[in-house]
Amino acid sequence: MTRRPARRVPLLAGALALALAAGAACSDGPASPTPRPTPSTSATGPSAGPAPSAAPGVRTPFGAHWDWSRHESFVPYLKQLSGSATYHELSWCDIEKTQGIPDFSAVDRIARESQGLGITLHLKIRTGVCWATGGTARHTRGQANKTESAMPRDLAAYQGFVRDVVRRYAPYGVREYAIENEVNAPQYWAGSPADYRRLVTSATEAVRSADPKARVVDSGISSVAYGIGVADRLVRAGRPDEAVAAYRAYFPRRVGTRGRQIPAVDGPEQLRTALATEQNTRNLAFLAVTEELLDERIVDVRQLHFYEHFAGVPALLDYLREQTPAGVPVQAWEVGQFWRDSDGDAASRADEMVKAVVQLVAGGVEQVLWLPLAYNPDNRQGSEVRYGLLDPDGTVRPAGVKLAGLALAAEDATAEPVTAKGLAGVAFRRGEQTTLVVWSASGGSVSLPAGPGLDSGPVGAEPRRAAGPVTIGAEPVLIRSTGDPAAILAPAR
């Protein structure tokens, strides 16, 4: 497949230097989230660094996605994420089961309750399969009996539905609309890449006519397909050994989970064989058409999905820099932890979560939404394949404590990567105050002497004045002080 010229996204320079140790230290986290203070409206922005998110109402990049049928159990925790974003998926076939009789009541409730929580809602618009598309669904999923989507019979009618959605939810502050979901997967999209291009072009025209302030988001190519794209780009660039290393760093927990799609790879020829399977050829084709839509500004925002090991993030950020047009924001609407038959304890899984989401934000990703907020014990796998921040009943896990702490630290701040002294992480800057979330990337430890105004502690807890040197090892540490991040870390040894 002929690749288009490389493009660059304004991700922060140096993100690839966030090379990490493969393991994470284990420790006990606090039992409940740090209480969230009333957000300050007087803080001034930092004098340097990237601009805050352009999405209106989004004050922190860290959010989550949850099951609205269990929403009431999650409200106490969701209040900790006020100022973040989330998304909800709707389909034309579900809204308008009978032609001409739409029912938006369920989405209306979600829009009202999101607004009440102070969480900005994005919408993902799908078609489904029904009278509007013709044909019979081949893939039915979950308790809601969701199906793949297909091309509408009448694109003008489809545009009318999209306009209705945008006009209805603009008053609730909805400004971002993704068109379909993971179209590289047959269980989500029945058409071709060319069909998807036609659909998005039609949808974009409808969205912009209904609300000129709205932004159109791509479908969010799957996490696995992004890994395939990372490896394919390196192979085509004549860097096969790097491609193998990136593939292995990205997929350590996926090999064998999807048959021939994600095989073990020990060398370049095995990798080329893996990239040429039917599904991976499809993955690359849909990734390419998505990038064409971004190049041509038919789509305004790139949507990232990532469920892999945090060691795969640096190569992914490099891919995004090279393959996304300058000025196009990247948002990660789905970030999680795929780990079937996990043997990790709650503390180590929380630390892995921190390392994944922090790297993404340090690399310039505008929003990072964890999925799922709480896993559903009645899911079809019968086990927790993707890790939740909460127990099913809403009890907060160490990972939930730490994400809430990150959301608070990042509120109204800019972000930049930390790579000095053998450390990896992020610096959040708000006025003169700097909050660092850092860990050792070398496998050793770094000692930061105590100094005036230096506070530290575990992520998710209120930092306290450091009485002695702060040891930074494999477990992420939160450090708060004033001034430039490099100056704060300069005494570290």
DRENDO-1510 file (C-alpha; in Angstrom, 1 decimal, always signed):
<recs>
REC; n; res; u; v; w
REC; 1; MET; +0.0; +0.0; +0.0 .
REC; 2; THR; +1.4; +3.4; -1.0 .
REC; 3; ARG; +1.9; +5.5; +2.0 .
REC; 4; ARG; +1.1; +9.2; +2.0 .
REC; 5; PRO; +3.9; +11.7; +3.0 .
REC; 6; ALA; +4.5; +11.9; +6.7 .
REC; 7; ARG; +2.7; +14.6; +8.6 .
REC; 8; ARG; +3.4; +16.1; +12.0 .
REC; 9; VAL; +1.1; +16.8; +14.9 .
REC; 10; PRO; +2.1; +19.4; +17.5 .
REC; 11; LEU; +3.0; +16.9; +20.1 .
REC; 12; LEU; +5.7; +18.1; +22.4 .
REC; 13; ALA; +9.3; +17.5; +21.2 .
REC; 14; GLY; +11.2; +14.9; +23.2 .
REC; 15; ALA; +8.2; +12.7; +23.9 .
REC; 16; LEU; +10.2; +9.7; +22.6 .
REC; 17; ALA; +12.7; +10.2; +25.4 .
REC; 18; LEU; +10.0; +8.9; +27.8 .
REC; 19; ALA; +11.6; +5.4; +27.6 .
REC; 20; LEU; +10.4; +3.4; +30.5 .
REC; 21; ALA; +11.5; +0.5; +32.6 .
REC; 22; ALA; +9.2; -2.5; +31.9 .
REC; 23; GLY; +8.1; -3.1; +35.5 .
REC; 24; ALA; +6.4; -1.0; +38.1 .
REC; 25; ALA; +7.0; -1.1; +41.8 .
REC; 26; CYS; +4.2; -2.2; +44.1 .
REC; 27; SER; +2.9; -0.1; +47.0 .
REC; 28; ASP; -0.4; +0.5; +48.8 .
REC; 29; GLY; -2.4; +3.6; +47.7 .
REC; 30; PRO; -4.7; +5.7; +49.8 .
REC; 31; ALA; -8.1; +4.2; +50.4 .
REC; 32; SER; -10.2; +7.0; +48.8 .
REC; 33; PRO; -9.8; +9.9; +46.4 .
REC; 34; THR; -8.3; +13.2; +47.6 .
REC; 35; PRO; -11.3; +15.6; +48.1 .
REC; 36; ARG; -11.5; +17.9; +45.2 .
REC; 37; PRO; -11.5; +21.7; +46.1 .
REC; 38; THR; -13.6; +24.2; +44.4 .
REC; 39; PRO; -11.8; +25.1; +41.2 .
REC; 40; SER; -10.0; +28.4; +41.3 .
REC; 41; THR; -10.9; +31.0; +38.7 .
REC; 42; SER; -8.0; +33.4; +39.5 .
REC; 43; ALA; -5.1; +31.3; +38.3 .
REC; 44; THR; -3.2; +32.7; +35.4 .
REC; 45; GLY; -1.8; +30.6; +32.6 .
REC; 46; PRO; +1.9; +29.8; +32.5 .
REC; 47; SER; +4.2; +32.0; +30.5 .
REC; 48; ALA; +5.5; +29.2; +28.3 .
REC; 49; GLY; +4.4; +25.8; +27.0 .
REC; 50; PRO; +1.5; +24.6; +24.8 .
REC; 51; ALA; -1.9; +26.1; +25.0 .
REC; 52; PRO; -4.6; +24.5; +27.1 .
REC; 53; SER; -7.2; +22.3; +25.4 .
REC; 54; ALA; -9.3; +24.1; +22.8 .
REC; 55; ALA; -12.4; +22.1; +23.8 .
REC; 56; PRO; -14.8; +24.5; +25.7 .
REC; 57; GLY; -15.4; +23.6; +29.3 .
REC; 58; VAL; -12.6; +21.0; +29.5 .
REC; 59; ARG; -10.3; +22.1; +32.3 .
REC; 60; THR; -8.4; +18.9; +32.9 .
REC; 61; PRO; -7.2; +16.3; +30.3 .
REC; 62; PHE; -8.0; +13.3; +32.5 .
REC; 63; GLY; -11.5; +11.8; +32.4 .
REC; 64; ALA; -13.4; +8.5; +32.0 .
REC; 65; HIS; -16.1; +6.7; +30.2 .
REC; 66; TRP; -18.8; +4.8; +32.1 .
REC; 67; ASP; -21.9; +2.7; +31.8 .
REC; 68; TRP; -24.9; +5.1; +32.2 .
REC; 69; SER; -27.1; +2.3; +33.4 .
REC; 70; ARG; -25.0; +2.2; +36.6 .
REC; 71; HIS; -24.4; +5.9; +36.7 .
REC; 72; GLU; -25.8; +6.5; +40.2 .
REC; 73; SER; -23.2; +4.3; +41.8 .
REC; 74; PHE; -20.4; +6.3; +40.2 .
REC; 75; VAL; -21.6; +9.9; +41.0 .
REC; 76; PRO; -19.5; +10.4; +44.1 .
REC; 77; TYR; -16.3; +9.6; +42.2 .
REC; 78; LEU; -17.4; +11.4; +39.0 .
REC; 79; LYS; -17.6; +14.6; +41.0 .
REC; 80; GLN; -13.8; +14.3; +41.4 .
REC; 81; LEU; -13.6; +14.5; +37.6 .
REC; 82; SER; -15.5; +17.7; +37.2 .
REC; 83; GLY; -13.9; +19.8; +34.4 .
REC; 84; SER; -13.1; +16.7; +32.4 .
REC; 85; ALA; -14.8; +15.2; +29.3 .
REC; 86; THR; -16.5; +12.0; +28.4 .
REC; 87; TYR; -18.4; +10.6; +25.5 .
REC; 88; HIS; -21.6; +8.7; +24.7 .
REC; 89; GLU; -22.3; +6.6; +21.7 .
REC; 90; LEU; -25.7; +6.8; +19.9 .
REC; 91; SER; -27.0; +5.2; +16.7 .
REC; 92; TRP; -29.6; +6.4; +14.3 .
REC; 93; CYS; -31.2; +3.0; +14.3 .
REC; 94; ASP; -31.6; +3.0; +18.1 .
REC; 95; ILE; -32.9; +6.6; +18.2 .
REC; 96; GLU; -35.3; +6.2; +15.3 .
REC; 97; LYS; -36.5; +2.5; +15.5 .
REC; 98; THR; -39.5; +3.4; +13.5 .
REC; 99; GLN; -39.0; +5.8; +10.6 .
REC; 100; GLY; -40.1; +9.3; +11.4 .
REC; 101; ILE; -40.5; +8.7; +15.2 .
REC; 102; PRO; -37.2; +9.5; +16.9 .
REC; 103; ASP; -36.8; +9.1; +20.6 .
REC; 104; PHE; -33.9; +11.1; +22.1 .
REC; 105; SER; -35.0; +10.8; +25.8 .
REC; 106; ALA; -32.2; +8.5; +26.9 .
REC; 107; VAL; -29.5; +10.8; +25.3 .
REC; 108; ASP; -31.3; +13.9; +26.7 .
REC; 109; ARG; -30.9; +12.4; +30.2 .
REC; 110; ILE; -27.2; +11.7; +29.7 .
REC; 111; ALA; -26.6; +15.2; +28.4 .
REC; 112; ARG; -28.4; +16.8; +31.4 .
REC; 113; GLU; -26.6; +14.6; +33.9 .
REC; 114; SER; -23.2; +15.2; +32.3 .
REC; 115; GLN; -23.8; +18.9; +32.5 .
REC; 116; GLY; -24.8; +18.6; +36.1 .
REC; 117; LEU; -21.5; +16.9; +36.9 .
REC; 118; GLY; -19.5; +19.6; +35.2 .
REC; 119; ILE; -18.3; +17.1; +32.7 .
REC; 120; THR; -18.2; +18.0; +29.0 .
REC; 121; LEU; -20.0; +15.5; +26.8 .
REC; 122; HIS; -18.8; +14.4; +23.3 .
REC; 123; LEU; -21.1; +12.3; +21.1 .
REC; 124; LYS; -20.2; +9.4; +18.8 .
REC; 125; ILE; -22.8; +9.2; +16.0 .
REC; 126; ARG; -23.3; +5.7; +14.4 .
REC; 127; THR; -25.9; +4.5; +11.9 .
REC; 128; GLY; -26.3; +0.8; +13.0 .
REC; 129; VAL; -28.3; -1.5; +10.7 .
REC; 130; CYS; -32.0; -1.0; +10.2 .
REC; 131; TRP; -34.5; +0.5; +7.8 .
REC; 132; ALA; -32.2; +3.5; +7.3 .
REC; 133; THR; -29.4; +1.3; +5.9 .
REC; 134; GLY; -31.1; -1.9; +4.7 .
REC; 135; GLY; -29.6; -5.3; +5.1 .
REC; 136; THR; -29.3; -7.6; +8.1 .
REC; 137; ALA; -26.9; -7.2; +11.0 .
REC; 138; ARG; -24.1; -9.8; +11.1 .
REC; 139; HIS; -22.6; -8.8; +14.4 .
REC; 140; THR; -24.6; -8.3; +17.6 .
REC; 141; ARG; -22.8; -7.3; +20.8 .
REC; 142; GLY; -23.6; -6.9; +24.5 .
REC; 143; GLN; -26.8; -6.6; +26.5 .
REC; 144; ALA; -27.9; -3.6; +24.4 .
REC; 145; ASN; -27.7; -5.7; +21.2 .
REC; 146; LYS; -25.5; -3.2; +19.4 .
REC; 147; THR; -24.7; -4.0; +15.8 .
REC; 148; GLU; -22.2; -2.9; +13.2 .
REC; 149; SER; -23.0; +0.2; +11.1 .
REC; 150; ALA; -23.7; +0.3; +7.4 .
REC; 151; MET; -24.0; +3.0; +4.7 .
REC; 152; PRO; -27.3; +4.9; +4.8 .
REC; 153; ARG; -29.7; +4.3; +1.9 .
REC; 154; ASP; -30.3; +8.1; +1.7 .
REC; 155; LEU; -27.4; +10.4; +2.6 .
REC; 156; ALA; -29.6; +13.4; +2.6 .
REC; 157; ALA; -31.8; +11.8; +5.3 .
REC; 158; TYR; -28.7; +10.8; +7.2 .
REC; 159; GLN; -27.5; +14.4; +7.1 .
REC; 160; GLY; -30.9; +15.5; +8.4 .
REC; 161; PHE; -30.5; +13.2; +11.4 .
REC; 162; VAL; -27.0; +14.5; +12.1 .
REC; 163; ARG; -28.2; +18.1; +12.0 .
REC; 164; ASP; -30.9; +17.2; +14.4 .
REC; 165; VAL; -28.4; +15.7; +16.8 .
REC; 166; VAL; -26.1; +18.7; +16.7 .
REC; 167; ARG; -28.8; +21.3; +17.1 .
REC; 168; ARG; -30.4; +19.3; +19.9 .
REC; 169; TYR; -27.2; +19.0; +22.0 .
REC; 170; ALA; -25.3; +22.2; +21.3 .
REC; 171; PRO; -27.3; +23.9; +24.1 .
REC; 172; TYR; -25.9; +21.3; +26.5 .
REC; 173; GLY; -22.3; +22.3; +25.5 .
REC; 174; VAL; -21.7; +19.4; +23.1 .
REC; 175; ARG; -19.2; +20.6; +20.5 .
REC; 176; GLU; -17.4; +17.4; +19.4 .
REC; 177; TYR; -19.0; +14.7; +17.2 .
REC; 178; ALA; -17.2; +11.5; +16.2 .
REC; 179; ILE; -18.4; +9.7; +13.2 .
REC; 180; GLU; -18.7; +6.0; +13.8 .
REC; 181; ASN; -16.5; +3.8; +16.0 .
REC; 182; GLU; -13.4; +1.7; +15.1 .
REC; 183; VAL; -14.4; +1.3; +11.5 .
REC; 184; ASN; -11.3; -0.9; +10.9 .
REC; 185; ALA; -13.3; -3.7; +12.7 .
REC; 186; PRO; -16.0; -5.6; +10.7 .
REC; 187; GLN; -18.1; -5.8; +13.9 .
REC; 188; TYR; -18.4; -2.0; +13.9 .
REC; 189; TRP; -18.4; -1.1; +10.2 .
REC; 190; ALA; -19.8; -3.1; +7.3 .
REC; 191; GLY; -18.6; -0.8; +4.5 .
REC; 192; SER; -15.4; -0.1; +2.7 .
REC; 193; PRO; -12.9; +2.7; +3.4 .
REC; 194; ALA; -14.3; +4.6; +0.4 .
REC; 195; ASP; -17.8; +4.2; +1.9 .
REC; 196; TYR; -16.5; +5.6; +5.2 .
REC; 197; ARG; -15.0; +8.5; +3.5 .
REC; 198; ARG; -18.3; +9.4; +1.8 .
REC; 199; LEU; -20.1; +9.0; +5.2 .
REC; 200; VAL; -17.7; +11.3; +7.0 .
REC; 201; THR; -17.8; +13.9; +4.3 .
REC; 202; SER; -21.6; +14.0; +4.4 .
REC; 203; ALA; -21.6; +14.1; +8.2 .
REC; 204; THR; -19.0; +16.9; +8.4 .
REC; 205; GLU; -21.1; +19.1; +6.1 .
REC; 206; ALA; -24.2; +18.5; +8.3 .
REC; 207; VAL; -22.3; +19.1; +11.6 .
REC; 208; ARG; -20.8; +22.4; +10.4 .
REC; 209; SER; -24.0; +23.7; +8.9 .
REC; 210; ALA; -25.8; +23.0; +12.2 .
REC; 211; ASP; -23.1; +24.4; +14.5 .
REC; 212; PRO; -20.1; +26.3; +13.0 .
REC; 213; LYS; -18.4; +26.0; +16.4 .
REC; 214; ALA; -18.5; +22.2; +16.4 .
REC; 215; ARG; -15.6; +19.9; +15.7 .
REC; 216; VAL; -15.7; +16.6; +13.8 .
REC; 217; VAL; -13.8; +13.7; +15.2 .
REC; 218; ASP; -12.7; +10.5; +13.3 .
REC; 219; SER; -14.0; +7.1; +14.3 .
REC; 220; GLY; -11.1; +6.2; +16.6 .
REC; 221; ILE; -9.1; +3.5; +14.9 .
REC; 222; SER; -8.7; +0.6; +17.3 .
REC; 223; SER; -5.8; +0.2; +19.7 .
REC; 224; VAL; -4.5; -2.9; +17.9 .
REC; 225; ALA; -4.7; -1.2; +14.5 .
REC; 226; TYR; -2.6; +1.7; +15.8 .
REC; 227; GLY; +0.1; -0.8; +16.9 .
REC; 228; ILE; +0.0; -2.3; +13.4 .
REC; 229; GLY; +0.4; +1.2; +12.0 .
REC; 230; VAL; +3.4; +1.9; +14.2 .
REC; 231; ALA; +5.2; -1.2; +13.0 .
REC; 232; ASP; +4.2; -0.7; +9.3 .
REC; 233; ARG; +5.5; +2.8; +9.2 .
REC; 234; LEU; +8.9; +1.7; +10.5 .
REC; 235; VAL; +9.1; -1.2; +8.1 .
REC; 236; ARG; +8.3; +1.1; +5.2 .
REC; 237; ALA; +10.9; +3.6; +6.4 .
REC; 238; GLY; +13.6; +0.9; +6.1 .
REC; 239; ARG; +13.9; +0.5; +9.9 .
REC; 240; PRO; +12.8; -3.2; +10.3 .
REC; 241; ASP; +14.7; -3.8; +13.5 .
REC; 242; GLU; +13.1; -0.8; +15.2 .
REC; 243; ALA; +9.7; -2.0; +13.8 .
REC; 244; VAL; +10.1; -5.4; +15.5 .
REC; 245; ALA; +11.1; -3.7; +18.8 .
REC; 246; ALA; +8.1; -1.4; +18.6 .
REC; 247; TYR; +5.7; -4.3; +17.9 .
REC; 248; ARG; +7.0; -6.3; +20.8 .
REC; 249; ALA; +6.9; -3.3; +23.2 .
REC; 250; TYR; +3.3; -2.5; +22.1 .
REC; 251; PHE; +1.8; -6.1; +22.1 .
REC; 252; PRO; +3.3; -8.0; +25.1 .
REC; 253; ARG; -0.2; -8.9; +26.4 .
REC; 254; ARG; -1.9; -9.4; +23.1 .
REC; 255; VAL; +0.1; -12.1; +21.4 .
REC; 256; GLY; -2.2; -15.1; +20.8 .
REC; 257; THR; -5.4; -13.3; +21.9 .
REC; 258; ARG; -6.7; -12.9; +18.4 .
REC; 259; GLY; -5.3; -15.9; +16.6 .
REC; 260; ARG; -3.2; -15.0; +13.6 .
REC; 261; GLN; -3.9; -11.2; +13.9 .
REC; 262; ILE; -1.3; -10.7; +16.6 .
REC; 263; PRO; +1.3; -13.4; +16.4 .
REC; 264; ALA; +4.6; -13.6; +18.3 .
REC; 265; VAL; +7.3; -11.8; +16.2 .
REC; 266; ASP; +11.0; -12.5; +16.5 .
REC; 267; GLY; +12.3; -10.8; +13.3 .
REC; 268; PRO; +11.5; -8.6; +10.3 .
REC; 269; GLU; +10.2; -11.4; +8.1 .
REC; 270; GLN; +7.8; -12.6; +10.7 .
REC; 271; LEU; +6.6; -9.0; +11.2 .
REC; 272; ARG; +6.0; -8.6; +7.5 .
REC; 273; THR; +3.9; -11.7; +7.5 .
REC; 274; ALA; +1.9; -10.5; +10.4 .
REC; 275; LEU; +1.3; -7.1; +8.7 .
REC; 276; ALA; +0.0; -8.9; +5.6 .
REC; 277; THR; -2.9; -10.8; +7.2 .
REC; 278; GLU; -6.4; -9.9; +6.0 .
REC; 279; GLN; -7.4; -8.1; +9.1 .
REC; 280; ASN; -4.2; -6.1; +9.4 .
REC; 281; THR; -4.4; -5.1; +5.7 .
REC; 282; ARG; -7.9; -3.8; +6.6 .
REC; 283; ASN; -6.5; -2.0; +9.6 .
REC; 284; LEU; -3.9; -0.2; +7.5 .
REC; 285; ALA; -6.4; +0.7; +4.8 .
REC; 286; PHE; -8.8; +2.3; +7.3 .
REC; 287; LEU; -5.9; +4.0; +9.1 .
REC; 288; ALA; -4.8; +5.5; +5.8 .
REC; 289; VAL; -8.3; +6.8; +4.9 .
REC; 290; THR; -8.6; +8.3; +8.4 .
REC; 291; GLU; -5.3; +10.2; +7.8 .
REC; 292; GLU; -6.5; +11.4; +4.4 .
REC; 293; LEU; -9.6; +12.9; +6.1 .
REC; 294; LEU; -7.3; +14.6; +8.6 .
REC; 295; ASP; -5.0; +15.9; +5.9 .
REC; 296; GLU; -7.9; +17.4; +4.0 .
REC; 297; ARG; -9.4; +18.9; +7.1 .
REC; 298; ILE; -12.6; +17.0; +6.6 .
REC; 299; VAL; -12.1; +15.9; +10.1 .
REC; 300; ASP; -10.9; +18.3; +12.8 .
REC; 301; VAL; -9.7; +16.1; +15.6 .
REC; 302; ARG; -7.8; +12.8; +15.6 .
REC; 303; GLN; -9.2; +10.2; +18.0 .
REC; 304; LEU; -6.8; +7.7; +19.6 .
REC; 305; HIS; -7.6; +4.4; +21.3 .
REC; 306; PHE; -4.9; +2.7; +23.4 .
REC; 307; TYR; -5.2; -0.3; +25.7 .
REC; 308; GLU; -1.7; -1.6; +25.6 .
REC; 309; HIS; +1.4; -1.7; +27.9 .
REC; 310; PHE; +2.8; +1.8; +28.7 .
REC; 311; ALA; +6.1; +0.8; +27.1 .
REC; 312; GLY; +4.4; +1.1; +23.7 .
REC; 313; VAL; +3.5; +4.8; +24.2 .
REC; 314; PRO; +6.8; +6.4; +22.9 .
REC; 315; ALA; +6.7; +4.8; +19.5 .
REC; 316; LEU; +3.0; +5.6; +19.3 .
REC; 317; LEU; +3.7; +9.3; +20.0 .
REC; 318; ASP; +6.3; +9.2; +17.3 .
REC; 319; TYR; +3.8; +7.8; +14.9 .
REC; 320; LEU; +1.3; +10.5; +15.7 .
REC; 321; ARG; +3.8; +13.2; +15.2 .
REC; 322; GLU; +4.7; +11.9; +11.8 .
REC; 323; GLN; +1.3; +11.0; +10.6 .
REC; 324; THR; -1.0; +13.9; +11.8 .
REC; 325; PRO; -1.1; +17.3; +10.1 .
REC; 326; ALA; +0.3; +20.2; +12.1 .
REC; 327; GLY; -2.4; +21.9; +14.1 .
REC; 328; VAL; -4.7; +19.0; +14.4 .
REC; 329; PRO; -5.4; +18.0; +18.0 .
REC; 330; VAL; -5.2; +14.5; +19.2 .
REC; 331; GLN; -7.7; +13.2; +21.8 .
REC; 332; ALA; -7.6; +9.7; +23.4 .
REC; 333; TRP; -11.3; +8.9; +23.9 .
REC; 334; GLU; -10.5; +5.3; +24.9 .
REC; 335; VAL; -7.5; +4.5; +27.1 .
REC; 336; GLY; -7.4; +1.4; +29.2 .
REC; 337; GLN; -5.4; -1.6; +30.3 .
REC; 338; PHE; -5.9; -4.9; +28.4 .
REC; 339; TRP; -4.5; -7.6; +30.5 .
REC; 340; ARG; -6.3; -10.9; +30.2 .
REC; 341; ASP; -5.7; -13.3; +33.2 .
REC; 342; SER; -3.8; -10.6; +35.0 .
REC; 343; ASP; -1.5; -11.4; +37.8 .
REC; 344; GLY; -0.9; -7.8; +38.7 .
REC; 345; ASP; -2.0; -6.4; +42.1 .
REC; 346; ALA; -4.1; -3.2; +42.5 .
REC; 347; ALA; -1.1; -1.1; +43.3 .
REC; 348; SER; +1.0; -2.1; +40.3 .
REC; 349; ARG; -1.9; -1.8; +38.0 .
REC; 350; ALA; -2.5; +1.7; +39.3 .
REC; 351; ASP; +1.1; +2.7; +38.6 .
REC; 352; GLU; +0.9; +1.3; +35.1 .
REC; 353; MET; -2.2; +3.4; +34.5 .
REC; 354; VAL; -0.4; +6.5; +35.7 .
REC; 355; LYS; +2.6; +5.8; +33.4 .
REC; 356; ALA; +0.3; +5.3; +30.3 .
REC; 357; VAL; -1.9; +8.4; +30.8 .
REC; 358; VAL; +0.9; +10.7; +31.9 .
REC; 359; GLN; +3.1; +9.8; +28.9 .
REC; 360; LEU; +0.1; +10.5; +26.5 .
REC; 361; VAL; -0.6; +14.0; +28.1 .
REC; 362; ALA; +3.1; +14.8; +28.3 .
REC; 363; GLY; +3.3; +13.9; +24.6 .
REC; 364; GLY; +0.6; +16.5; +23.7 .
REC; 365; VAL; -2.5; +14.4; +23.6 .
REC; 366; GLU; -5.3; +16.8; +24.5 .
REC; 367; GLN; -7.7; +14.5; +26.4 .
REC; 368; VAL; -7.3; +11.1; +27.9 .
REC; 369; LEU; -10.5; +9.2; +28.9 .
REC; 370; TRP; -10.1; +6.0; +30.8 .
REC; 371; LEU; -12.3; +3.1; +29.8 .
REC; 372; PRO; -14.0; +1.5; +31.6 .
REC; 373; LEU; -14.6; +3.5; +34.7 .
REC; 374; ALA; -15.9; +0.3; +36.4 .
REC; 375; TYR; -16.0; -3.0; +34.7 .
REC; 376; ASN; -19.2; -4.9; +34.2 .
REC; 377; PRO; -19.1; -8.3; +36.0 .
REC; 378; ASP; -21.8; -9.6; +33.7 .
REC; 379; ASN; -19.7; -9.0; +30.5 .
REC; 380; ARG; -19.4; -11.8; +28.0 .
REC; 381; GLN; -15.8; -12.6; +28.7 .
REC; 382; GLY; -16.7; -13.5; +32.3 .
REC; 383; SER; -13.6; -11.8; +33.6 .
REC; 384; GLU; -12.1; -8.3; +33.9 .
REC; 385; VAL; -10.1; -8.1; +30.7 .
REC; 386; ARG; -10.0; -4.2; +30.7 .
REC; 387; TYR; -9.2; -2.8; +34.1 .
REC; 388; GLY; -11.6; -0.4; +35.9 .
REC; 389; LEU; -10.8; +2.5; +38.1 .
REC; 390; LEU; -13.7; +1.4; +40.4 .
REC; 391; ASP; -15.2; -1.8; +41.6 .
REC; 392; PRO; -18.5; -2.6; +40.0 .
REC; 393; ASP; -20.4; -1.1; +43.0 .
REC; 394; GLY; -18.5; +2.2; +42.8 .
REC; 395; THR; -15.8; +1.4; +45.4 .
REC; 396; VAL; -12.7; +3.4; +44.4 .
REC; 397; ARG; -9.6; +1.4; +43.6 .
REC; 398; PRO; -6.0; +2.7; +43.9 .
REC; 399; ALA; -6.1; +3.4; +40.2 .
REC; 400; GLY; -9.2; +5.6; +40.6 .
REC; 401; VAL; -7.5; +7.5; +43.5 .
REC; 402; LYS; -4.5; +8.2; +41.3 .
REC; 403; LEU; -6.5; +9.3; +38.2 .
REC; 404; ALA; -8.5; +11.7; +40.3 .
REC; 405; GLY; -5.2; +13.1; +41.7 .
REC; 406; LEU; -3.9; +13.6; +38.2 .
REC; 407; ALA; -7.1; +15.3; +37.1 .
REC; 408; LEU; -6.7; +17.8; +40.0 .
REC; 409; ALA; -3.0; +18.4; +39.4 .
REC; 410; ALA; -3.6; +19.1; +35.7 .
REC; 411; GLU; -6.6; +21.4; +36.1 .
REC; 412; ASP; -6.2; +24.7; +34.2 .
REC; 413; ALA; -2.5; +23.8; +33.6 .
REC; 414; THR; -0.2; +23.3; +30.7 .
REC; 415; ALA; +1.8; +20.1; +30.3 .
REC; 416; GLU; +5.3; +19.4; +29.2 .
REC; 417; PRO; +7.4; +16.2; +29.3 .
REC; 418; VAL; +10.1; +15.5; +31.9 .
REC; 419; THR; +13.1; +13.6; +30.8 .
REC; 420; ALA; +16.0; +15.0; +32.9 .
REC; 421; LYS; +18.1; +13.0; +35.4 .
REC; 422; GLY; +17.0; +9.7; +34.0 .
REC; 423; LEU; +13.4; +10.5; +34.9 .
REC; 424; ALA; +10.2; +10.2; +32.9 .
REC; 425; GLY; +6.9; +11.9; +33.5 .
REC; 426; VAL; +5.1; +15.3; +33.1 .
REC; 427; ALA; +5.2; +18.8; +34.5 .
REC; 428; PHE; +1.9; +20.6; +35.0 .
REC; 429; ARG; +2.4; +24.4; +35.2 .
REC; 430; ARG; -0.2; +26.7; +36.5 .
REC; 431; GLY; +1.1; +30.2; +37.1 .
REC; 432; GLU; +4.2; +30.0; +39.2 .
REC; 433; GLN; +3.2; +26.6; +40.6 .
REC; 434; THR; +4.6; +23.4; +39.0 .
REC; 435; THR; +3.4; +19.9; +39.8 .
REC; 436; LEU; +5.6; +17.1; +38.6 .
REC; 437; VAL; +4.5; +13.4; +38.2 .
REC; 438; VAL; +7.8; +11.5; +37.7 .
REC; 439; TRP; +9.4; +8.1; +38.0 .
REC; 440; SER; +12.8; +6.6; +37.2 .
REC; 441; ALA; +13.0; +5.3; +33.6 .
REC; 442; SER; +16.4; +3.6; +34.2 .
REC; 443; GLY; +15.5; +1.0; +36.7 .
REC; 444; GLY; +17.5; +2.8; +39.4 .
REC; 445; SER; +16.5; +5.6; +41.7 .
REC; 446; VAL; +17.1; +9.3; +41.9 .
REC; 447; SER; +17.3; +11.4; +45.1 .
REC; 448; LEU; +16.0; +14.9; +45.1 .
REC; 449; PRO; +17.1; +16.9; +48.2 .
REC; 450; ALA; +14.5; +18.7; +50.2 .
REC; 451; GLY; +14.3; +22.4; +49.6 .
REC; 452; PRO; +12.2; +25.4; +50.5 .
REC; 453; GLY; +8.6; +25.0; +49.2 .
REC; 454; LEU; +9.2; +21.5; +48.0 .
REC; 455; ASP; +6.2; +19.2; +48.7 .
REC; 456; SER; +5.9; +15.5; +47.7 .
REC; 457; GLY; +3.9; +12.4; +48.1 .
REC; 458; PRO; +2.2; +9.5; +46.2 .
REC; 459; VAL; +0.0; +10.3; +43.2 .
REC; 460; GLY; -3.5; +10.8; +44.4 .
REC; 461; ALA; -2.6; +12.1; +47.9 .
REC; 462; GLU; -2.1; +15.7; +48.9 .
REC; 463; PRO; +1.6; +16.3; +48.8 .
REC; 464; ARG; +3.4; +17.3; +52.1 .
REC; 465; ARG; +6.5; +19.3; +52.8 .
REC; 466; ALA; +9.5; +17.1; +52.2 .
REC; 467; ALA; +11.4; +16.6; +55.5 .
REC; 468; GLY; +14.3; +14.9; +53.8 .
REC; 469; PRO; +15.4; +13.8; +50.3 .
REC; 470; VAL; +12.7; +12.6; +48.0 .
REC; 471; THR; +13.5; +9.2; +46.5 .
REC; 472; ILE; +12.2; +8.7; +43.0 .
REC; 473; GLY; +12.1; +5.1; +41.8 .
REC; 474; ALA; +9.9; +3.0; +39.6 .
REC; 475; GLU; +6.7; +4.1; +41.4 .
REC; 476; PRO; +5.4; +7.5; +40.2 .
REC; 477; VAL; +5.8; +10.3; +42.7 .
REC; 478; LEU; +4.1; +13.7; +42.8 .
REC; 479; ILE; +6.3; +16.7; +43.5 .
REC; 480; ARG; +5.0; +20.3; +43.9 .
REC; 481; SER; +7.0; +23.5; +44.0 .
REC; 482; THR; +7.4; +26.8; +42.3 .
REC; 483; GLY; +9.4; +27.7; +39.2 .
REC; 484; ASP; +10.7; +25.9; +36.2 .
REC; 485; PRO; +10.7; +22.1; +36.2 .
REC; 486; ALA; +14.3; +21.9; +35.2 .
REC; 487; ALA; +15.3; +24.1; +38.1 .
REC; 488; ILE; +13.2; +22.0; +40.6 .
REC; 489; LEU; +15.0; +18.8; +39.4 .
REC; 490; ALA; +18.5; +20.3; +39.1 .
REC; 491; PRO; +19.7; +19.2; +42.5 .
REC; 492; ALA; +18.6; +15.6; +41.9 .
REC; 493; ARG; +21.3; +12.9; +41.9 .
</recs>
